[in-house]
Amino acid sequence: MPKDFLKDAKNHYDVVVIGSGLGGLTAANILAREGRSVLLLEQHYKLGGLATWFKRPGGHLFDISLHGFPYGMIKSCRRYWTQEIADSIVQLEGVRFDNPMFSLTTTFNRIDFTKLLTEKFGVSEEAVTQFFDTARGMNFFDDQSMTTGQLFEKFFPGREDVIRLLMEPITYANGSTLEDPAITYGIVFSNFMSKGVFTFQGGTDHLVKSMEHEMRRNGVDIRINCDVQQIKIERGRVVGVVVNGREIKTEAVVSNANLKGTIFNMVGEEYFDKKFVDDAHAVRLNNSSTQVYMALKQGETIDRETGDLLFCSTAPLFRTNLLLSRDITSRTFSFYYPDIRPDKPERFLIVSSTNANFDDWAPLSADEYAASKQDLIEDTLNHLEKYVPNCRERIDHVEAATPKTFEHYTKHISGSSFGTKFEGLAVSRTLPEQVPGLYHAGSCGIIMSGWLGTINYGVIVANDVSNYLSKSALSTTSSI
Ligand SMILES: Cc1cc2nc3c(=O)[nH]c(=O)nc-3n(C[C@H](O)[C@H](O)[C@H](O)COP(=O)(O)OP(=O)(O)OC[C@H]3O[C@@H](n4cnc5c(N)ncnc54)[C@H](O)[C@@H]3O)c2cc1C
């Protein structure tokens, strides 16, 4: 008999959370901490969603999306998770750029960037100050007609080199482009510039296990291998979910799954009004990624001077389409030193990431796909040679992931790494107006993606759900 992953689950919960990405985990934890009964359903055999890791023989442990996040994570983790989780967040010191326009190392914060822009790039202090103040003052309710490209043109006209310095890391951090609304850049850039780039000591495995422990302490009923097929709606409101063929009743659902997948696959467009359905269809997905994971043999080391994060490119100019092209010219190398996991065997690892289009990979035959992956690996090793000499002889494990890999493990449509483009946020926020009790908390709108963005979105949505449940309880009581 197949294992029943819902064994002993109750027939009713106050809230069902679909998906255990950082947004889903955070919403589940907050609601349980408030005393709500919460069921967390994850289709994969592991919690974490894109915040994940994998082990390979030889003591190698790779992180998939632990490359860097802003300082704000410390506050969010302390408030909504635990002091211990917040205390494990440490700063990355060496952020490097290497491209045909410039090579430099930075601590990636406002002080250092101001120094670089004025002294190395020769921009006036006044323009730099005004730019930083404008970016920091941006918020969701601002005029959204200005694009990031126009913002740069306003402060640094004709300065392709300055634009590259300011934009390249943010494109990697949330997939945003020069054509996206300027606030998607301003908010995320300012978050990083407050103090620099941070990481989680202990690795993603330690973070997710600590979160799991905290959720269990708060009473979340956690179930893996539980694929939600349907969100059930009756008389216009959420009444339950169908998972692994079983129906479980609930007043509210928080979907952490892909926004479009939630609307069109799990609910069905017949439950929404026409304008909403049109808006939801018009939401563009964000791009996907490729990665190459490389582990050095035991005893081989990487010089600390190599840095933690290296944005390298051979493209003469910064162009968004070049960052997405199958013909890769730009990649981010993350270097992992043994101090990331001080209690594990000493290992040096490298992960190369590039933004990528699903459509460049999806139509390939099995043979073409395997050959393309091998090409990606060979090309990456060729480029790594410049920063880690003789890397081919020193590496004992290498493998690649593509947009199809990300789609396979997370069910994100087209393997989207950062949810949707900006317009997805309004659709996500309007869901409960369309169907009371239906919420979405997961990567969307560029701003609400990345580790910090999704955790914060989980917090916002947990508060919405809490208010909804309190009001529903009041209306039930008053009608008795
Ligand atoms: C290659 C790569 C590198 C990245 N690097 C960084 C970085 O350095 N810094 C940073 O801040 N961010 C990074 N990100 C982005 C960051 O990882 C994500 O934005 C964030 O983790 C997404 O969280 P989420 O809450 O949206 O959920 P997701 O992680 O997208 O998880 C959604 C979950 O829902 C589950 N699910 C889907 N459908 C169902 C269903 N029907 N039933 C049950 N469960 C379901 C999935 O299995 C998954 O676990 C990176 C992303 C990628 C792909």
The ligand as a Gaussian input file, in Angstrom:
#p B3LYP/6-31G(d) Opt

LIG

0 1
 C       18.846000      29.905000      -9.137000
 C       18.219000      30.829000      -8.150000
 C       19.003000      31.626000      -7.360000
 C       18.428000      32.501000      -6.429000
 N       19.237000      33.242000      -5.629000
 C       18.701000      34.044000      -4.690000
 C       19.529000      34.784000      -3.797000
 O       20.733000      34.704000      -3.828000
 N       18.935000      35.596000      -2.901000
 C       17.588000      35.713000      -2.799000
 O       17.122000      36.468000      -1.954000
 N       16.779000      35.005000      -3.620000
 C       17.296000      34.177000      -4.548000
 N       16.491000      33.465000      -5.385000
 C       15.034000      33.636000      -5.297000
 C       14.440000      32.981000      -4.052000
 O       14.988000      31.703000      -3.867000
 C       12.935000      32.874000      -4.229000
 O       12.409000      34.131000      -4.602000
 C       12.235000      32.427000      -2.959000
 O       12.933000      31.394000      -2.306000
 C       10.848000      31.985000      -3.372000
 O       10.046000      31.722000      -2.260000
 P        8.507000      31.525000      -2.409000
 O        7.917000      31.727000      -1.064000
 O        7.962000      32.320000      -3.534000
 O        8.277000      29.988000      -2.739000
 P        9.008000      28.947000      -3.696000
 O       10.389000      28.750000      -3.225000
 O        8.776000      29.281000      -5.086000
 O        8.212000      27.627000      -3.301000
 C        6.913000      27.325000      -3.716000
 C        6.574000      25.971000      -3.099000
 O        5.255000      25.593000      -3.461000
 C        5.259000      24.186000      -3.687000
 N        4.096000      23.839000      -4.505000
 C        3.828000      24.264000      -5.778000
 N        2.654000      23.741000      -6.199000
 C        2.185000      22.967000      -5.169000
 C        1.020000      22.158000      -5.015000
 N        0.105000      22.040000      -5.977000
 N        0.852000      21.504000      -3.829000
 C        1.770000      21.611000      -2.828000
 N        2.892000      22.363000      -2.947000
 C        3.089000      23.030000      -4.098000
 C        6.582000      23.949000      -4.393000
 O        6.962000      22.605000      -4.380000
 C        7.500000      24.855000      -3.582000
 O        8.036000      24.195000      -2.463000
 C       17.027000      32.576000      -6.318000
 C       16.228000      31.754000      -7.104000
 C       16.814000      30.882000      -8.010000
 C       15.952000      29.980000      -8.822000

